Amino acid sequence: MLRSANNRLLLLCAIIILCFGFASCGFIDLREINVVTEPQAGSVLPAADSPVILKFDTEMIKNDAEGILHISSASGQVNGDKYWKGNALYFSPVQGWTAGVCYTLSLAGTIRSVDGRELRIERFVSFYAVNKSSPPVLKNYSPADGASVSANNVIFEFEFSCSMDRLTTESALMIDGTGNKTFEWSFGGKKLRVITENNFSPWALYKWSIRDTAKSADGVPLAKTYSWCFLTDLDRSPPEVTRIFPVLNADGFWYPTGLDIETGLGQGHGIAVQFNKPMGESVIRSLRFEPSLPGRTEFLDKDSIVYIFSRNPEPDTIYTLTVSGDTKDSEGIKIGADFIINFTPDIPVLKILSVTAGGKEIDLSRSANNFTQITVDPAAGLLDLSIHFSLLSGFDEKQSMPQRISLSPFFPRSLPPAALQYVNWVSGDRLLMRWEGLKAGDDYPHYYKLTIPGGISGISSTPGIFMKENVTVSLEIIK
């Protein structure tokens, strides 16, 4: 036993001597390489630009040490700059750390010191930056996913689990089909109300999303990107014309006349068009007339308009009123097809019932092309004319009408003009006129023409009531 113990002692001494011998010759160094990380597991870096540091207790081969350092998060690998200060390796993120995000420092591989020692390392350190606050989440939102909403005046509401950073949240919000948006925050930055500038198109699918770039007031990004959709099909019925009728203005208000449009549109009336629902601004430009009728369109109510004529429609004329199929309601839904209706204004036409010249009644059906022989006073050439109208005339029209009626020489051209000597309205519908200076022919006939002008610029009994055509009476003055 004693001999065996002595042998073991001698062997141990030999090994110790051998190790010192190798060390003195530079063959091996058994000291371990120590490395300390900042931050430690679970700790928080104080700022977004704080570096991660690896502190070695000896000078390292830099490429080896840099090659084993990797930092990642749930979003992927973190890019950064690596640099040395003495025996410490620094890592600074290019875009800074994000608050509340859990990062993992990975050290895996073999590194060597300058003095020849090696270290096989596999270490993982989880850490945070700025704070360890929980990421915000979207608790409630409106409209709901897949909801049917109106195409107009849609208001979006979002409720978060904590106060949000306004700039990053507003920038992260995307809504299809919108222009400028108005943002209204409440409840300490937890609730966001969004009002869009533009209305949406009807019967369409739209999407909205809040990207995970939105951050809480503490700088922590949203837990994930939220994305949902909605439909602008709450109103599914297209607009249609329900009624077209004449209206009369009294004290600035338009009232239905109780007559139908086909034959009941009178002088001074407007045309009202009523729809089954509130209409959009395009309805103001929805009406057209054939033949054309000048005027303007105004809203009567949300669901009706009135066309106000600049002048009365012409009597005895068939008009076509078309409501365009492109007309949209307040939701932007089109009628789809033109609505067409024909009407004839119930506006009287001024007519000449009879003309009496020199006591002789003229056959108006043939007087324009056939000369009626009339005798006149040979001394003064006086001729009495009596014109009987179909309608009573107003005061102003009685003043202007005689000035528009003319009696002029027709043949020969050398005849002197006839002069109007006397005018008298025997009644509201009968005009007496006396002309002088007419002459009978000796060697050849003397012809005159009586012209009563019609049309818009001709004579009228009241404003807007006129003859459709000129009335011409051809006279031959004989002895």
C-alpha positions as CSV (number, residue, x, y, z in Angstrom):
1,M,0.0,0.0,0.0
2,L,2.8,2.4,0.9
3,R,4.5,1.6,-2.4
4,S,1.4,2.3,-4.4
5,A,0.8,5.7,-2.7
6,N,4.4,6.7,-3.4
7,N,4.0,5.8,-7.1
8,R,0.9,8.0,-7.4
9,L,2.7,10.9,-5.7
10,L,5.6,10.6,-8.1
11,L,3.2,10.6,-11.1
12,L,1.4,13.7,-10.0
13,C,4.7,15.5,-9.5
14,A,5.8,14.5,-12.9
15,I,2.7,15.9,-14.5
16,I,3.1,19.2,-12.7
17,I,6.7,19.5,-13.7
18,L,5.7,18.6,-17.3
19,C,3.0,21.3,-17.4
20,F,5.4,24.0,-16.1
21,G,7.8,22.9,-18.7
22,F,5.4,23.2,-21.5
23,A,4.2,26.6,-20.2
24,S,7.8,27.9,-20.0
25,C,8.2,26.8,-23.6
26,G,4.9,28.7,-24.8
27,F,2.9,25.6,-25.8
28,I,-0.4,26.0,-23.8
29,D,-2.3,28.5,-21.6
30,L,-5.2,26.9,-19.7
31,R,-6.7,30.2,-18.4
32,E,-10.4,30.7,-19.4
33,I,-11.5,33.7,-21.5
34,N,-14.1,35.7,-19.6
35,V,-16.8,37.8,-21.4
36,V,-19.4,40.0,-19.7
37,T,-22.5,41.4,-21.6
38,E,-24.3,44.7,-21.2
39,P,-27.2,44.5,-20.8
40,Q,-27.8,41.4,-18.6
41,A,-30.7,39.1,-19.2
42,G,-34.1,40.8,-18.7
43,S,-32.6,44.3,-18.2
44,V,-33.6,47.5,-20.1
45,L,-31.2,49.7,-22.1
46,P,-31.8,53.3,-21.0
47,A,-32.1,54.9,-24.4
48,A,-33.0,54.1,-28.0
49,D,-29.3,54.6,-29.0
50,S,-27.7,52.8,-26.1
51,P,-25.1,50.2,-27.3
52,V,-24.9,46.5,-26.5
53,I,-21.4,45.8,-25.1
54,L,-19.3,42.6,-24.9
55,K,-16.4,43.1,-22.4
56,F,-13.5,40.6,-22.8
57,D,-10.8,40.2,-20.2
58,T,-8.1,39.9,-22.9
59,E,-7.4,41.2,-26.3
60,M,-9.4,39.3,-28.9
61,I,-9.1,38.5,-32.6
62,K,-11.7,41.1,-33.7
63,N,-13.1,39.3,-36.7
64,D,-13.9,36.2,-34.7
65,A,-15.6,38.1,-31.9
66,E,-17.6,40.3,-34.3
67,G,-18.8,37.2,-36.2
68,I,-20.5,35.6,-33.3
69,L,-22.6,38.7,-32.3
70,H,-26.1,38.8,-33.6
71,I,-29.2,40.6,-32.3
72,S,-32.8,39.9,-33.4
73,S,-36.4,40.5,-32.5
74,A,-39.8,39.2,-33.6
75,S,-39.4,41.5,-36.6
76,G,-36.1,39.9,-37.7
77,Q,-32.4,40.7,-37.6
78,V,-31.3,44.0,-36.2
79,N,-28.7,45.9,-38.4
80,G,-26.1,47.8,-36.5
81,D,-22.5,49.1,-36.4
82,K,-19.8,47.2,-34.6
83,Y,-16.7,48.9,-33.2
84,W,-14.1,48.4,-30.4
85,K,-13.0,50.3,-27.4
86,G,-10.0,48.5,-26.0
87,N,-11.1,44.9,-25.2
88,A,-14.8,45.8,-25.4
89,L,-16.9,45.2,-28.5
90,Y,-19.8,47.7,-29.1
91,F,-23.0,47.2,-31.2
92,S,-25.1,50.3,-32.0
93,P,-28.4,49.7,-34.0
94,V,-28.6,51.7,-37.2
95,Q,-32.2,52.8,-36.6
96,G,-32.3,52.7,-32.9
97,W,-34.0,50.4,-30.5
98,T,-37.8,50.3,-30.3
99,A,-39.4,50.7,-26.9
100,G,-41.1,47.7,-25.4
101,V,-39.7,45.2,-27.9
102,C,-37.9,42.1,-26.6
103,Y,-34.5,41.7,-28.3
104,T,-32.3,38.6,-28.1
105,L,-28.5,38.9,-28.1
106,S,-27.0,35.7,-29.6
107,L,-23.4,34.6,-29.1
108,A,-22.6,31.3,-30.8
109,G,-19.3,30.0,-32.1
110,T,-15.6,29.8,-31.3
111,I,-13.6,32.9,-30.6
112,R,-9.8,33.3,-30.0
113,S,-7.7,35.6,-28.1
114,V,-4.6,37.2,-29.4
115,D,-2.5,35.0,-27.0
116,G,-3.9,31.8,-28.6
117,R,-6.6,30.8,-26.2
118,E,-10.0,29.6,-27.5
119,L,-13.5,29.9,-26.2
120,R,-16.4,27.9,-27.4
121,I,-19.5,30.0,-26.5
122,E,-23.2,29.6,-26.8
123,R,-25.1,32.3,-24.9
124,F,-28.5,34.0,-25.4
125,V,-29.5,37.2,-23.6
126,S,-32.9,38.7,-23.8
127,F,-33.3,42.4,-23.1
128,Y,-35.4,45.5,-23.7
129,A,-34.8,49.2,-24.6
130,V,-36.3,52.4,-23.2
131,N,-39.1,50.4,-21.3
132,K,-40.7,47.0,-20.9
133,S,-44.3,48.3,-21.5
134,S,-46.8,45.9,-23.1
135,P,-47.6,46.7,-26.7
136,P,-50.9,48.5,-27.4
137,V,-53.8,46.6,-29.0
138,L,-56.9,47.7,-30.9
139,K,-59.8,46.9,-28.5
140,N,-62.8,48.2,-30.6
141,Y,-63.4,49.7,-34.0
142,S,-66.2,51.0,-36.2
143,P,-67.4,50.2,-38.8
144,A,-67.1,46.5,-38.0
145,D,-65.4,44.1,-40.3
146,G,-67.7,43.4,-43.3
147,A,-70.3,45.9,-42.2
148,S,-72.7,47.6,-44.6
149,V,-72.5,51.4,-44.3
150,S,-73.7,54.5,-46.1
151,A,-71.6,55.8,-48.8
152,N,-71.8,59.3,-47.2
153,N,-70.6,60.7,-44.0
154,V,-68.9,57.5,-42.7
155,I,-67.2,58.2,-39.4
156,F,-64.4,55.8,-38.3
157,E,-63.8,55.1,-34.6
158,F,-60.8,53.3,-33.0
159,E,-60.3,52.5,-29.3
160,F,-56.8,51.4,-28.1
161,S,-55.7,49.7,-24.9
162,C,-53.5,52.6,-23.9
163,S,-52.7,56.2,-24.9
164,M,-51.3,56.4,-28.4
165,D,-48.7,58.6,-30.1
166,R,-50.8,60.8,-32.4
167,L,-48.3,61.3,-35.2
168,T,-47.3,57.7,-35.7
169,T,-50.9,56.4,-35.3
170,E,-52.4,58.9,-37.8
171,S,-49.6,58.1,-40.3
172,A,-50.2,54.3,-39.9
173,L,-53.9,54.6,-40.6
174,M,-54.8,53.8,-44.2
175,I,-58.4,54.0,-45.6
176,D,-59.2,53.2,-49.2
177,G,-60.9,55.9,-51.3
178,T,-60.3,58.8,-49.0
179,G,-58.6,62.2,-49.4
180,N,-57.9,64.4,-46.5
181,K,-58.9,63.2,-43.1
182,T,-59.8,65.0,-39.9
183,F,-58.6,63.3,-36.7
184,E,-60.3,63.8,-33.3
185,W,-58.7,62.3,-30.2
186,S,-60.4,61.8,-26.8
187,F,-60.1,59.8,-23.6
188,G,-56.5,60.7,-23.1
189,G,-55.4,59.6,-26.5
190,K,-57.0,56.2,-26.3
191,K,-59.9,56.9,-28.7
192,L,-59.5,58.1,-32.3
193,R,-62.4,59.5,-34.4
194,V,-61.7,59.9,-38.1
195,I,-63.9,62.0,-40.5
196,T,-63.1,61.6,-44.2
197,E,-63.2,64.5,-46.7
198,N,-64.6,62.5,-49.6
199,N,-67.7,60.4,-49.8
200,F,-67.3,56.8,-50.9
201,S,-68.8,55.3,-54.1
202,P,-71.9,53.3,-53.5
203,W,-72.0,49.5,-53.6
204,A,-68.3,49.1,-53.3
205,L,-65.8,47.2,-51.1
206,Y,-63.3,49.3,-49.1
207,K,-60.4,48.3,-46.8
208,W,-58.8,50.0,-43.9
209,S,-55.7,49.2,-41.9
210,I,-53.6,50.4,-39.0
211,R,-50.0,49.3,-39.5
212,D,-47.8,48.2,-36.7
213,T,-45.8,51.4,-37.1
214,A,-48.4,53.0,-34.8
215,K,-46.9,53.5,-31.4
216,S,-48.2,54.1,-27.9
217,A,-47.4,57.3,-26.0
218,D,-44.5,55.3,-24.5
219,G,-43.1,54.5,-27.9
220,V,-44.2,50.9,-28.0
221,P,-45.4,49.7,-31.5
222,L,-48.8,48.2,-32.0
223,A,-48.9,44.5,-31.3
224,K,-49.8,43.8,-35.0
225,T,-51.1,45.3,-38.2
226,Y,-54.9,45.4,-38.2
227,S,-56.8,45.3,-41.5
228,W,-60.5,44.9,-42.1
229,C,-63.1,45.8,-44.8
230,F,-66.6,47.3,-45.1
231,L,-69.2,47.6,-47.8
232,T,-71.0,50.8,-48.9
233,D,-74.3,49.0,-49.6
234,L,-76.5,50.0,-46.7
235,D,-78.8,51.7,-49.2
236,R,-79.6,49.1,-51.9
237,S,-82.5,50.8,-53.7
238,P,-81.8,53.0,-56.7
239,P,-83.5,56.4,-57.0
240,E,-86.5,56.9,-59.3
241,V,-88.8,59.6,-60.4
242,T,-92.1,59.3,-58.5
243,R,-94.0,62.4,-59.8
244,I,-93.7,65.3,-62.2
245,F,-96.2,68.1,-61.8
246,P,-96.8,71.9,-62.4
247,V,-96.2,74.3,-59.5
248,L,-97.1,78.0,-59.0
249,N,-95.0,80.5,-57.0
250,A,-96.8,82.5,-54.3
251,D,-94.9,84.6,-51.8
252,G,-91.6,82.9,-52.6
253,F,-93.0,79.3,-52.2
254,W,-93.9,76.8,-54.9
255,Y,-97.3,75.1,-54.6
256,P,-98.7,72.3,-56.7
257,T,-101.5,73.4,-59.0
258,G,-103.3,70.1,-58.8
259,L,-103.1,69.7,-62.6
260,D,-101.2,67.0,-64.5
261,I,-98.0,67.8,-66.4
262,E,-99.1,66.5,-69.7
263,T,-101.7,69.2,-70.3
264,G,-101.9,71.3,-67.2
265,L,-98.7,73.5,-67.4
266,G,-99.9,77.0,-67.5
267,Q,-98.4,80.5,-67.9
268,G,-96.0,81.4,-65.0
269,H,-95.8,77.8,-63.8
270,G,-92.7,75.8,-63.0
271,I,-92.2,72.1,-63.3
272,A,-91.5,70.1,-60.1
273,V,-89.8,66.7,-60.2
274,Q,-90.1,64.5,-57.1
275,F,-87.9,61.4,-56.3
276,N,-88.4,58.5,-54.0
277,K,-85.4,59.5,-51.8
278,P,-83.0,62.4,-51.1
279,M,-80.9,63.3,-54.1
280,G,-77.4,64.5,-54.7
281,E,-76.2,67.8,-56.2
282,S,-76.1,66.2,-59.7
283,V,-79.9,66.4,-59.8
284,I,-79.6,70.2,-60.4
285,R,-78.2,69.3,-63.9
286,S,-80.4,66.4,-64.6
287,L,-83.2,68.0,-66.7
288,R,-83.2,68.7,-70.4
289,F,-86.0,69.8,-72.8
290,E,-86.6,69.2,-76.4
291,P,-87.2,71.8,-77.9
292,S,-84.9,73.7,-75.6
293,L,-86.4,75.8,-72.8
294,P,-84.2,78.2,-71.0
295,G,-84.4,78.3,-67.2
296,R,-82.7,77.1,-64.0
297,T,-83.2,74.3,-61.5
298,E,-83.5,74.7,-57.7
299,F,-84.0,72.3,-54.8
300,L,-87.6,72.3,-53.4
301,D,-86.7,69.7,-50.8
302,K,-84.2,66.9,-50.3
303,D,-86.1,64.7,-52.6
304,S,-87.5,67.2,-55.1
305,I,-86.5,70.0,-57.5
306,V,-88.3,72.7,-59.5
307,Y,-87.4,74.0,-63.0
308,I,-88.1,77.7,-63.3
309,F,-88.5,79.0,-66.9
310,S,-86.8,82.2,-68.1
311,R,-89.8,82.6,-70.4
312,N,-93.0,80.7,-70.9
313,P,-93.0,77.7,-73.1
314,E,-94.6,78.2,-76.5
315,P,-98.2,77.2,-76.8
316,D,-99.4,74.4,-79.1
317,T,-95.9,72.8,-78.9
318,I,-95.2,69.3,-77.7
319,Y,-92.1,69.3,-75.4
320,T,-90.1,66.3,-74.2
321,L,-88.7,66.4,-70.7
322,T,-85.9,64.0,-69.9
323,V,-84.5,63.2,-66.4
324,S,-81.0,61.9,-67.1
325,G,-80.2,58.3,-66.1
326,D,-76.9,59.5,-64.7
327,T,-78.7,61.5,-62.0
328,K,-77.5,60.3,-58.5
329,D,-79.1,60.2,-55.1
330,S,-77.3,61.4,-52.0
331,E,-75.6,58.0,-51.7
332,G,-74.2,58.4,-55.3
333,I,-76.5,55.7,-56.8
334,K,-77.7,56.4,-60.3
335,I,-81.2,56.2,-61.6
336,G,-79.8,54.0,-64.4
337,A,-82.1,54.9,-67.3
338,D,-83.5,58.1,-68.7
339,F,-87.0,59.1,-67.5
340,I,-88.9,60.7,-70.4
341,I,-92.3,62.4,-70.4
342,N,-94.1,64.6,-73.1
343,F,-96.2,67.6,-72.3
344,T,-98.1,70.4,-74.1
345,P,-98.4,73.7,-72.3
346,D,-101.9,74.9,-71.4
347,I,-101.1,78.4,-72.5
348,P,-103.6,80.2,-74.8
349,V,-102.7,81.5,-78.2
350,L,-103.7,85.0,-79.2
351,K,-105.7,84.8,-82.4
352,I,-107.4,87.3,-84.8
353,L,-111.1,86.4,-84.9
354,S,-112.0,89.0,-87.6
355,V,-110.7,92.0,-89.5
356,T,-113.2,94.5,-90.9
357,A,-111.8,97.1,-93.5
358,G,-114.1,99.9,-94.8
359,G,-117.1,98.1,-93.4
360,K,-116.2,94.8,-95.2
361,E,-115.2,91.7,-93.2
362,I,-112.1,90.1,-94.6
363,D,-111.8,86.4,-95.2
364,L,-108.6,85.8,-93.2
365,S,-108.2,82.3,-94.6
366,R,-107.3,83.6,-98.0
367,S,-106.6,87.3,-97.6
368,A,-102.8,87.0,-97.6
369,N,-102.6,85.8,-101.1
370,N,-105.9,87.3,-102.4
371,F,-106.4,91.0,-102.5
372,T,-109.7,92.2,-101.1
373,Q,-111.1,95.3,-102.9
374,I,-111.9,98.2,-100.5
375,T,-113.1,101.7,-101.2
376,V,-111.8,104.7,-99.3
377,D,-112.8,108.3,-99.0
378,P,-111.3,109.8,-102.1
379,A,-110.5,113.2,-100.5
380,A,-108.5,112.1,-97.4
381,G,-108.0,108.5,-98.4
382,L,-109.5,107.4,-95.0
383,L,-109.8,103.7,-94.1
384,D,-111.4,102.4,-90.9
385,L,-110.1,99.0,-89.6
386,S,-111.6,97.0,-86.9
387,I,-109.7,94.1,-85.4
388,H,-111.3,91.6,-83.1
389,F,-108.9,89.5,-80.9
390,S,-109.6,86.2,-79.2
391,L,-108.3,87.4,-75.8
392,L,-108.6,90.6,-73.7
393,S,-105.5,92.7,-73.7
394,G,-103.8,94.3,-70.7
395,F,-103.1,98.0,-70.3
396,D,-99.5,98.0,-71.4
397,E,-100.3,95.8,-74.4
398,K,-103.1,98.2,-75.5
399,Q,-100.5,100.9,-75.6
400,S,-97.9,99.0,-77.6
401,M,-100.1,96.9,-79.9
402,P,-101.2,99.6,-82.3
403,Q,-97.6,100.7,-82.8
404,R,-96.7,97.2,-84.0
405,I,-99.5,97.0,-86.6
406,S,-98.6,98.4,-90.0
407,L,-100.4,99.3,-93.2
408,S,-97.9,99.9,-96.0
409,P,-98.0,100.3,-99.8
410,F,-97.3,97.1,-101.7
411,F,-97.7,98.2,-105.3
412,P,-96.6,100.4,-106.9
413,R,-93.6,101.3,-104.8
414,S,-94.1,104.9,-105.5
415,L,-97.2,105.1,-103.4
416,P,-96.9,107.4,-100.4
417,P,-97.1,105.7,-97.0
418,A,-100.4,105.6,-95.2
419,A,-100.5,107.3,-91.8
420,L,-102.3,106.2,-88.6
421,Q,-104.7,108.9,-87.7
422,Y,-106.9,107.4,-85.0
423,V,-106.8,104.5,-82.5
424,N,-109.5,103.4,-80.1
425,W,-110.0,100.3,-78.0
426,V,-113.7,99.8,-78.3
427,S,-113.4,97.0,-75.7
428,G,-110.7,94.8,-74.2
429,D,-110.6,92.6,-77.2
430,R,-111.6,95.0,-80.1
431,L,-109.3,97.6,-81.7
432,L,-110.5,100.4,-84.0
433,M,-107.9,102.0,-86.2
434,R,-108.3,104.8,-88.8
435,W,-105.6,105.3,-91.6
436,E,-105.3,108.2,-94.0
437,G,-103.4,108.8,-97.2
438,L,-104.6,105.7,-99.1
439,K,-105.2,106.2,-102.8
440,A,-107.1,104.3,-105.4
441,G,-105.6,103.5,-108.8
442,D,-106.5,105.1,-112.1
443,D,-104.5,103.3,-114.7
444,Y,-103.4,100.4,-112.6
445,P,-104.4,98.9,-109.3
446,H,-103.1,100.2,-105.9
447,Y,-102.3,97.5,-103.4
448,Y,-101.7,97.8,-99.6
449,K,-100.8,95.2,-97.0
450,L,-102.0,95.2,-93.4
451,T,-99.5,93.3,-91.2
452,I,-100.2,92.2,-87.6
453,P,-96.9,90.7,-86.3
454,G,-96.9,87.4,-84.5
455,G,-94.3,85.4,-82.6
456,I,-92.4,86.3,-79.5
457,S,-91.5,89.8,-80.8
458,G,-95.0,90.4,-82.2
459,I,-98.2,91.7,-80.5
460,S,-99.3,90.1,-77.2
461,S,-102.5,90.4,-75.1
462,T,-100.6,89.8,-71.8
463,P,-96.9,89.0,-71.2
464,G,-96.2,85.6,-72.8
465,I,-99.5,85.4,-74.7
466,F,-98.9,86.1,-78.4
467,M,-99.9,85.0,-81.9
468,K,-97.8,82.2,-83.3
469,E,-97.6,83.7,-86.8
470,N,-98.0,87.0,-88.6
471,V,-101.4,87.8,-89.9
472,T,-101.3,89.6,-93.3
473,V,-104.3,91.2,-95.0
474,S,-103.9,92.2,-98.7
475,L,-106.1,95.1,-99.8
476,E,-106.8,96.7,-103.2
477,I,-108.0,100.2,-103.0
478,I,-110.6,101.0,-105.6
479,K,-112.8,104.0,-106.4
